[in-house]
Amino acid sequence: MLSARHLAAAVLLAAALSPVAAARSGGSIIVHMAVHLTLVAAVPALLAPRAPRWLGTGAGLLLLAGGMELLAVWGWHLPGPHLWARLSLTGWALEKASFLGAGLFLWMVAAGAGPVGGAGVLLFTSMHMTLLGAILGLAPRDLYGICANWFGLSGIEEQQVAGAAMAGVGGALYLLAALARLGPVLRRVTP
């Protein structure tokens, strides 16, 4: 029987990869961002097991996991790869697989690391996610040129909402997870 976490992850994954989401995310960067955040953050946070002991938990592994997630997220938000993923089935599949894979690896490593190391990689991810969201949301022009008239918004307005979602929701999810990992450590240190 599926646990509540695994059931929630399965429902979110099915929704993010559904034909409806795929069709909508081609024209709406808001829907596209919701799918991104679901695949790179929400589903992996619910599903990721602890890293196997043979993999280790050192700083190098934390850097690798954080770096892979950063490359996946920032790489697919460059205009060329982003448009390829929005307009091509191959690009769409590779983008979704890399988001899910990088997210699972990051959350798996964070779960297997100590509270400070796990919190560190999650804080790093929160910072770069917030920064990219701010760049998208504050850009003076529509960076991708294919979003318009969804939800009654222009392309730049959609991009601003999507950037705010990435910074606010994505950044906050990682920040809260990092603080939850640090909480017990901070309580032990406080006199």
C-alpha positions in Angstrom: 0.0 0.0 0.0 1.2 3.5 -0.8 2.0 5.9 2.0 0.3 9.3 1.9 3.6 10.8 0.7 4.0 8.4 -2.1 0.4 8.8 -3.1 0.7 12.6 -3.2 3.9 12.3 -5.2 2.2 9.9 -7.7 -0.8 12.3 -8.1 1.5 15.3 -8.6 3.7 13.4 -11.1 0.7 12.2 -13.1 -0.7 15.8 -13.2 2.7 17.3 -14.2 3.2 14.7 -17.0 -0.4 14.6 -18.2 -1.3 15.5 -21.8 -3.3 18.5 -20.4 -0.3 19.9 -18.6 1.9 19.2 -21.7 -0.5 21.0 -24.0 -1.0 24.0 -21.7 2.7 24.4 -20.8 3.6 24.9 -24.5 1.8 28.2 -24.5 1.8 29.3 -20.8 5.0 29.9 -18.9 2.9 29.9 -15.7 1.7 26.3 -16.3 5.2 25.5 -17.5 6.7 26.8 -14.2 4.2 24.9 -12.2 5.2 21.7 -13.9 8.9 22.6 -13.4 8.5 23.2 -9.7 6.4 20.0 -9.3 9.1 17.9 -11.0 12.3 19.4 -9.6 11.0 20.1 -6.0 7.7 18.8 -4.9 7.7 15.2 -6.2 11.4 14.6 -5.3 10.9 16.0 -1.8 8.1 13.5 -1.3 9.7 10.5 -3.0 13.5 10.7 -2.5 14.9 8.0 -0.3 18.1 8.4 1.7 21.3 8.1 -0.4 22.7 4.5 -0.1 25.6 4.2 2.3 28.1 3.2 -0.5 27.5 6.6 -2.1 28.8 8.5 0.9 27.6 11.8 2.3 30.6 14.1 2.0 30.9 17.7 0.8 31.8 16.5 -2.8 28.6 14.6 -3.1 26.6 17.6 -1.8 28.4 19.9 -4.3 27.7 17.5 -7.1 24.0 17.2 -6.2 23.6 21.0 -5.9 25.5 21.6 -9.1 23.5 19.1 -11.1 20.3 20.6 -9.9 21.6 24.1 -10.7 22.7 23.1 -14.2 19.3 21.5 -14.9 17.3 24.4 -13.7 19.4 27.2 -15.2 20.3 25.4 -18.3 16.6 24.7 -19.3 15.8 28.4 -18.6 18.2 29.7 -21.2 16.1 30.8 -24.2 17.3 28.2 -26.7 16.9 25.1 -24.5 13.7 26.5 -23.1 12.1 27.0 -26.5 13.3 23.5 -27.6 11.6 22.0 -24.6 8.4 24.0 -25.3 8.2 23.2 -29.0 9.7 19.7 -29.4 8.6 16.4 -27.9 12.2 15.3 -27.5 13.2 18.5 -25.8 10.1 18.3 -23.6 10.9 14.7 -22.5 14.6 15.5 -21.8 13.7 18.6 -19.8 11.2 16.8 -17.7 13.6 13.8 -17.1 16.5 16.1 -16.2 14.3 18.1 -13.7 13.0 14.9 -12.0 16.4 13.2 -12.0 18.3 16.2 -10.7 15.6 16.9 -8.1 15.6 13.3 -6.9 19.4 13.2 -6.6 19.5 16.5 -4.7 16.8 15.5 -2.2 18.2 12.0 -1.8 21.7 13.4 -1.0 20.2 16.0 1.3 18.2 13.3 3.2 21.3 11.2 3.6 23.6 13.9 4.7 23.8 15.3 8.2 21.5 18.1 9.2 24.0 20.8 8.5 25.2 19.4 5.1 21.7 18.7 4.0 20.5 22.1 5.1 23.5 23.7 3.3 22.7 22.1 -0.1 19.0 23.0 0.3 19.8 26.6 1.2 22.1 26.8 -1.8 19.3 25.6 -4.0 16.8 28.0 -2.4 19.2 30.9 -3.2 19.8 30.0 -6.9 16.1 29.2 -7.4 15.1 32.6 -5.9 17.7 34.4 -8.0 16.6 32.8 -11.3 13.0 33.6 -10.3 13.9 37.2 -9.7 15.7 37.4 -13.0 12.7 36.1 -14.9 10.2 38.2 -13.0 12.2 41.4 -13.2 13.4 41.1 -16.8 12.4 44.1 -18.9 11.1 42.1 -21.8 9.6 38.7 -22.6 12.6 36.4 -22.8 10.9 33.6 -24.7 8.4 35.2 -27.0 5.9 32.4 -27.1 3.7 33.2 -24.1 0.7 35.4 -24.6 -2.9 35.7 -23.8 -3.1 32.8 -21.3 -5.0 33.8 -18.2 -5.6 37.1 -19.9 -2.0 38.2 -19.5 0.6 39.4 -21.9 3.9 37.4 -22.4 5.8 39.7 -20.0 3.1 39.5 -17.4 3.1 35.7 -17.6 6.8 35.7 -17.2 6.6 38.0 -14.2 4.1 35.7 -12.5 6.2 32.6 -13.3 9.3 34.3 -12.0 7.5 35.2 -8.8 6.3 31.6 -8.4 9.8 30.3 -8.9 11.3 32.7 -6.4 8.4 32.6 -3.9 7.2 29.0 -4.0 10.4 27.2 -5.2 12.8 29.3 -3.1 10.5 29.0 0.0 10.1 25.2 -0.4 13.9 24.7 -0.2 14.3 27.3 2.5 11.7 25.7 4.7 13.1 22.2 4.2 16.6 23.5 5.1 15.3 25.2 8.3 13.5 22.0 9.2 16.8 20.1 9.0 18.6 22.8 11.0 15.9 23.1 13.7 17.1 20.2 15.9 20.7 21.2 15.6 19.9 24.8 16.6 17.8 23.6 19.6 20.8 21.5 20.8 23.2 24.5 20.6 20.9 26.9 22.4 21.6 27.0 26.1 
